[in-house]
Amino acid sequence: MKKPVHNPREVAEIVAIQALSFIAGDPERLGLFLAETGIGPDTLRKSASDPKFLASVLDFVMRDDATVKAFSDAAKLHPTNVAAAHQVLCDPAWERDVP
């Protein structure tokens, strides 16, 4: 049985990794993402461990309502959860991470 994740940053990273998988599942969307980020397919997997890269994944998803909806539906998440994950990863001093 998996241990539940309660750390907001960890949850946000999980959502971003799900979003990366969603992007990778559509060749057209993946091509656009790779072109915008400037990374190649060979460095995609390595980049997935970088929190700043994960923030850029959610930036890509969040900029278009249709993409947010499609990802939310695919991941079975509410769009506000995607937005919250985006906020956590894009704000390094997110108040709920500070003890």
C-alpha positions in Angstrom: 0.0 0.0 0.0 1.3 3.4 -1.0 2.0 6.0 1.7 -0.2 9.0 1.4 1.6 12.2 0.3 0.8 15.3 2.4 3.6 17.7 1.5 2.1 20.3 -1.0 5.4 20.5 -3.0 5.5 16.7 -3.4 1.8 16.6 -4.5 2.5 19.5 -7.0 5.4 17.6 -8.4 3.3 14.5 -8.8 0.7 16.5 -10.7 3.4 18.0 -12.9 4.8 14.6 -13.7 1.2 13.4 -14.6 1.0 16.5 -16.8 4.3 15.7 -18.5 3.0 12.2 -19.2 -0.2 13.7 -20.6 1.8 16.0 -22.9 4.0 13.1 -24.0 0.9 11.1 -25.0 0.1 13.5 -27.8 2.8 13.9 -30.5 1.6 17.3 -31.6 1.4 18.7 -28.1 4.8 17.1 -27.2 6.4 18.7 -30.3 5.0 22.1 -29.3 6.2 21.7 -25.7 9.7 20.6 -26.8 9.9 23.5 -29.2 8.9 26.0 -26.6 11.1 24.7 -23.8 14.1 24.1 -26.1 14.9 20.7 -24.7 15.2 17.6 -26.8 13.4 14.3 -26.4 16.7 12.7 -25.1 16.8 15.1 -22.1 13.1 15.1 -21.3 13.4 12.2 -18.8 16.4 13.8 -17.0 14.7 17.2 -16.8 11.7 15.7 -15.1 13.5 15.7 -11.8 14.1 19.4 -11.9 11.3 21.4 -10.0 11.8 24.4 -12.3 11.2 22.2 -15.3 8.1 20.7 -13.7 6.9 24.3 -13.1 7.3 24.9 -16.9 5.3 21.8 -17.6 2.4 23.2 -15.6 3.0 26.6 -17.2 2.4 25.0 -20.6 -0.8 23.2 -19.4 -2.2 26.2 -17.6 -1.9 28.7 -20.5 -4.8 27.2 -22.4 -8.2 26.4 -20.9 -8.8 23.5 -23.3 -5.5 21.9 -22.3 -6.2 22.3 -18.6 -9.6 20.7 -19.0 -8.2 17.8 -21.1 -5.5 17.2 -18.6 -7.8 17.5 -15.6 -10.2 15.0 -17.2 -7.4 12.6 -18.1 -5.8 12.8 -14.6 -9.2 12.8 -12.8 -8.4 16.0 -11.1 -10.4 19.2 -10.6 -8.9 22.1 -12.6 -8.4 24.1 -9.4 -6.1 21.3 -8.2 -4.0 21.8 -11.3 -3.9 25.5 -10.7 -2.9 25.0 -7.0 0.0 22.7 -8.1 1.1 25.3 -10.6 1.1 28.0 -7.8 3.1 25.8 -5.5 5.8 25.0 -8.1 6.0 28.5 -9.5 6.3 30.3 -6.1 9.5 29.2 -4.3 8.4 30.8 -1.1 5.0 29.4 -1.0 3.7 30.1 2.5 2.5 26.6 3.3 6.0 25.2 2.7 7.4 27.5 5.4 7.4 25.9 8.8 
